[in-house]
Amino acid sequence: MIYSAASGKRIECAVKTSLTLRKLTTKEIAAYLATGEPLEGAGGYKLQTKGQALMADIRGDYNNILGLPLSTLLQELRKFKVLV
């Protein structure tokens, strides 16, 4: 949600992004677990590091998986005339 106290405007939106992990062997899973990365990331993987090797397909905004859909945020902020 984006809210402007000055104008009283409020915008809410949701961004859907889907991710498919590739089929992994038991050995690949064990090797990834041994890195300790799965304990540091939501969902048990971190796409910005070694976890990229686990990914088969992504549909939508990659940044949304990392935590913030930047392109959508910028589009919405333009509605508040914050950005040109």
C-alpha positions as CSV (number, residue, x, y, z in Angstrom):
1,M,0.0,0.0,0.0
2,I,1.2,3.5,-0.8
3,Y,-0.4,6.3,1.1
4,S,0.0,10.1,0.8
5,A,-1.0,12.0,3.9
6,A,-0.8,15.3,1.9
7,S,-3.4,14.2,-0.7
8,G,-5.2,11.5,1.2
9,K,-4.6,9.2,-1.8
10,R,-4.1,5.5,-1.2
11,I,-3.1,2.9,-3.7
12,E,-3.0,-0.9,-3.0
13,C,-1.8,-3.4,-5.5
14,A,-0.4,-6.9,-5.6
15,V,2.2,-8.3,-7.9
16,K,2.3,-12.0,-8.8
17,T,5.6,-13.7,-9.7
18,S,6.0,-17.4,-10.0
19,L,9.2,-19.4,-9.9
20,T,9.8,-22.9,-10.9
21,L,12.8,-24.8,-9.5
22,R,14.4,-27.4,-11.7
23,K,14.4,-31.0,-10.8
24,L,17.3,-31.6,-8.5
25,T,19.2,-34.7,-7.6
26,T,19.7,-35.8,-4.0
27,K,23.4,-34.9,-4.4
28,E,22.6,-31.4,-5.7
29,I,20.2,-30.8,-2.8
30,A,22.8,-31.9,-0.3
31,A,25.4,-29.7,-1.8
32,Y,23.2,-26.7,-1.7
33,L,22.1,-27.4,1.9
34,A,25.8,-27.6,2.8
35,T,26.4,-24.0,1.7
36,G,24.1,-22.8,4.6
37,E,22.3,-20.5,2.2
38,P,18.9,-22.1,2.6
39,L,18.9,-21.0,6.3
40,E,19.4,-17.4,5.2
41,G,16.6,-17.0,2.7
42,A,12.8,-17.1,2.7
43,G,11.6,-20.2,1.0
44,G,14.9,-22.0,1.6
45,Y,16.8,-20.5,-1.4
46,K,18.5,-17.3,-2.3
47,L,18.3,-16.4,-6.0
48,Q,20.8,-13.6,-5.8
49,T,23.6,-16.1,-5.0
50,K,24.2,-19.8,-5.4
51,G,20.4,-20.5,-5.5
52,Q,20.3,-19.2,-9.1
53,A,21.5,-22.6,-10.2
54,L,18.3,-24.1,-8.8
55,M,15.9,-22.0,-11.0
56,A,14.3,-23.4,-14.1
57,D,11.8,-20.6,-14.9
58,I,10.5,-17.3,-13.6
59,R,7.4,-15.5,-14.7
60,G,6.9,-12.0,-13.6
61,D,9.1,-9.4,-11.9
62,Y,12.4,-11.0,-10.7
63,N,12.7,-8.1,-8.1
64,N,9.4,-9.3,-6.5
65,I,11.1,-12.5,-5.5
66,L,14.0,-10.6,-3.9
67,G,11.5,-8.6,-1.9
68,L,10.2,-5.5,-3.8
69,P,8.7,-5.3,-7.3
70,L,10.6,-2.1,-8.2
71,S,9.0,-1.5,-11.6
72,T,5.5,-1.7,-10.2
73,L,6.5,0.6,-7.3
74,L,7.8,3.2,-9.6
75,Q,4.7,3.1,-11.8
76,E,2.5,3.5,-8.7
77,L,4.6,6.4,-7.3
78,R,4.2,8.2,-10.6
79,K,0.5,8.4,-9.8
80,F,1.4,10.5,-6.8
81,K,3.5,12.8,-9.0
82,V,6.5,11.8,-6.9
83,L,8.4,10.7,-10.0
84,V,8.2,12.0,-13.5
